[in-house]
Amino acid sequence: MSYICLDCGNIFENGEMESWVEPHGEMMCGCPLCRGNYEETVACSVCGSEHLEEDLNGGVCADCINKYRKDFDACYNIS
């Protein structure tokens, strides 16, 4: 499972999260680079790159949409 930092854009795996204890005792975790907030990513169904679900269009990333926008055979063969 992968995550993306909402602050710096770093993509990281579950085991790479930074954990720390706040002075008032609350356990926190965040991005291993900046300790920022994060969300789970979803893989593009064409190229497999990780993105926020809201950034995908029908499960396909913007790069693939632009790359294959005129390749109708590729669009219909996506499983």
GROMACS elastic network, one bead per residue, 0.5 to 0.9 nm:
[ bonds ]
;  ai    aj funct       b0    kb
    1    12     6  0.86944   500
    1    13     6  0.60081   500
    1    14     6  0.61136   500
    1    40     6  0.74401   500
    1    41     6  0.77240   500
    1    42     6  0.88586   500
    2    11     6  0.67623   500
    2    12     6  0.56101   500
    2    14     6  0.62451   500
    2    39     6  0.86466   500
    2    40     6  0.59955   500
    2    41     6  0.56526   500
    2    42     6  0.79164   500
    2    50     6  0.75570   500
    3    10     6  0.81959   500
    3    11     6  0.55755   500
    3    12     6  0.53925   500
    3    13     6  0.61486   500
    3    14     6  0.71826   500
    3    31     6  0.85897   500
    3    38     6  0.62605   500
    3    39     6  0.54322   500
    3    41     6  0.51244   500
    3    42     6  0.86744   500
    3    50     6  0.82988   500
    3    51     6  0.86317   500
    3    52     6  0.85715   500
    4     7     6  0.88107   500
    4     8     6  0.84775   500
    4     9     6  0.58151   500
    4    10     6  0.55787   500
    4    12     6  0.64204   500
    4    13     6  0.88713   500
    4    31     6  0.79614   500
    4    37     6  0.85642   500
    4    38     6  0.54035   500
    4    39     6  0.56449   500
    4    40     6  0.64193   500
    4    41     6  0.62686   500
    4    50     6  0.81908   500
    4    51     6  0.74938   500
    4    52     6  0.74497   500
    5     8     6  0.56887   500
    5    10     6  0.52288   500
    5    11     6  0.64705   500
    5    12     6  0.81076   500
    5    30     6  0.79218   500
    5    31     6  0.58248   500
    5    33     6  0.89370   500
    5    34     6  0.84781   500
    5    35     6  0.84863   500
    5    36     6  0.61171   500
    5    37     6  0.58086   500
    5    39     6  0.67156   500
    6     9     6  0.58234   500
    6    10     6  0.81616   500
    6    31     6  0.88517   500
    6    36     6  0.67565   500
    6    37     6  0.56641   500
    6    38     6  0.52311   500
    6    39     6  0.71441   500
    7    10     6  0.82667   500
    7    31     6  0.87367   500
    7    34     6  0.78639   500
    7    35     6  0.88360   500
    7    36     6  0.56403   500
    7    37     6  0.66941   500
    7    38     6  0.78395   500
    8    31     6  0.85722   500
    8    33     6  0.81546   500
    8    34     6  0.72037   500
    8    36     6  0.74758   500
    9    38     6  0.88497   500
   10    31     6  0.74014   500
   10    32     6  0.85128   500
   10    33     6  0.74687   500
   10    34     6  0.89166   500
   11    31     6  0.85131   500
   11    41     6  0.84340   500
   11    50     6  0.77843   500
   11    51     6  0.88727   500
   12    15     6  0.83130   500
   12    16     6  0.62942   500
   12    17     6  0.74711   500
   12    31     6  0.76006   500
   12    32     6  0.78300   500
   13    16     6  0.54562   500
   13    17     6  0.72470   500
   14    17     6  0.59953   500
   15    18     6  0.87288   500
   16    31     6  0.79978   500
   16    32     6  0.62858   500
   17    29     6  0.63453   500
   17    30     6  0.56808   500
   17    31     6  0.56189   500
   17    32     6  0.51922   500
   17    33     6  0.89518   500
   17    35     6  0.83369   500
   18    28     6  0.82799   500
   18    29     6  0.53390   500
   18    30     6  0.52916   500
   18    31     6  0.58994   500
   18    33     6  0.80135   500
   18    34     6  0.87764   500
   18    35     6  0.64616   500
   19    27     6  0.72395   500
   19    28     6  0.56885   500
   19    30     6  0.66531   500
   19    31     6  0.88923   500
   19    32     6  0.83714   500
   19    35     6  0.83447   500
   20    26     6  0.85101   500
   20    27     6  0.59563   500
   20    28     6  0.54132   500
   20    29     6  0.63085   500
   20    30     6  0.88180   500
   21    24     6  0.79835   500
   21    25     6  0.57779   500
   21    26     6  0.56219   500
   21    28     6  0.59660   500
   21    29     6  0.86273   500
   22    25     6  0.52180   500
   22    26     6  0.52126   500
   22    27     6  0.62910   500
   22    28     6  0.69585   500
   23    26     6  0.74698   500
   28    35     6  0.89964   500
   29    32     6  0.86524   500
   29    35     6  0.69901   500
   29    36     6  0.84820   500
   29    37     6  0.83002   500
   30    33     6  0.85597   500
   30    34     6  0.76408   500
   30    36     6  0.52471   500
   30    37     6  0.55882   500
   30    38     6  0.65782   500
   31    34     6  0.55889   500
   31    36     6  0.51178   500
   31    37     6  0.66158   500
   31    38     6  0.66491   500
   32    35     6  0.57850   500
   32    36     6  0.82072   500
   33    36     6  0.79853   500
   34    37     6  0.89267   500
   35    38     6  0.89320   500
   39    52     6  0.73311   500
   40    51     6  0.84827   500
   40    52     6  0.69512   500
   40    53     6  0.83696   500
   41    50     6  0.56190   500
   41    51     6  0.50949   500
   41    53     6  0.65048   500
   42    45     6  0.88720   500
   42    48     6  0.85950   500
   42    49     6  0.81394   500
   42    50     6  0.54849   500
   42    51     6  0.54394   500
   42    52     6  0.59920   500
   42    53     6  0.56414   500
   42    56     6  0.84082   500
   42    59     6  0.81589   500
   43    46     6  0.84711   500
   43    47     6  0.79032   500
   43    49     6  0.53027   500
   43    51     6  0.62873   500
   43    52     6  0.85664   500
   43    53     6  0.84478   500
   43    56     6  0.89591   500
   43    59     6  0.77259   500
   43    60     6  0.83768   500
   43    61     6  0.86244   500
   44    47     6  0.57011   500
   44    49     6  0.54060   500
   44    50     6  0.63715   500
   44    51     6  0.71584   500
   44    56     6  0.71911   500
   44    59     6  0.56351   500
   44    61     6  0.56004   500
   44    64     6  0.84559   500
   45    48     6  0.58504   500
   45    49     6  0.84148   500
   45    58     6  0.88004   500
   45    59     6  0.56374   500
   45    60     6  0.56482   500
   45    61     6  0.81127   500
   45    78     6  0.74472   500
   45    79     6  0.76795   500
   46    49     6  0.83859   500
   46    59     6  0.82383   500
   46    60     6  0.63160   500
   46    61     6  0.79769   500
   46    64     6  0.69236   500
   46    78     6  0.68149   500
   46    79     6  0.85514   500
   47    60     6  0.82816   500
   47    61     6  0.82505   500
   47    64     6  0.71926   500
   49    61     6  0.79469   500
   50    61     6  0.87997   500
   51    54     6  0.81552   500
   51    55     6  0.64053   500
   51    56     6  0.70592   500
   51    61     6  0.75294   500
   52    55     6  0.53388   500
   52    56     6  0.70303   500
   53    56     6  0.54654   500
   53    57     6  0.84412   500
   53    59     6  0.76463   500
   54    57     6  0.77546   500
   55    59     6  0.88417   500
   55    60     6  0.86909   500
   55    61     6  0.69303   500
   55    62     6  0.78323   500
   56    59     6  0.51612   500
   56    60     6  0.51819   500
   56    62     6  0.69665   500
   57    60     6  0.51866   500
   57    61     6  0.63890   500
   57    62     6  0.74536   500
   57    65     6  0.84374   500
   58    61     6  0.84876   500
   60    63     6  0.83559   500
   60    64     6  0.65429   500
   60    65     6  0.67164   500
   61    64     6  0.55060   500
   61    65     6  0.63297   500
   61    66     6  0.87765   500
   62    66     6  0.61036   500
   62    67     6  0.84487   500
   63    66     6  0.52251   500
   63    67     6  0.60170   500
   63    68     6  0.85478   500
   64    68     6  0.58021   500
   64    69     6  0.77940   500
   65    68     6  0.54199   500
   65    69     6  0.53167   500
   65    75     6  0.88286   500
   66    69     6  0.52715   500
   66    70     6  0.83956   500
   67    70     6  0.79215   500
   67    71     6  0.83018   500
   68    72     6  0.75049   500
   68    74     6  0.69010   500
   68    75     6  0.71471   500
   69    72     6  0.71518   500
   69    74     6  0.89626   500
   69    75     6  0.78303   500
   70    73     6  0.88659   500
   70    74     6  0.89518   500
   70    75     6  0.87681   500
   71    74     6  0.55459   500
   71    75     6  0.65922   500
   72    76     6  0.63482   500
   72    77     6  0.86841   500
   73    76     6  0.53193   500
   73    77     6  0.61948   500
   73    78     6  0.89480   500
   74    77     6  0.51562   500
   74    78     6  0.64960   500
   75    78     6  0.58365   500
   76    79     6  0.83043   500
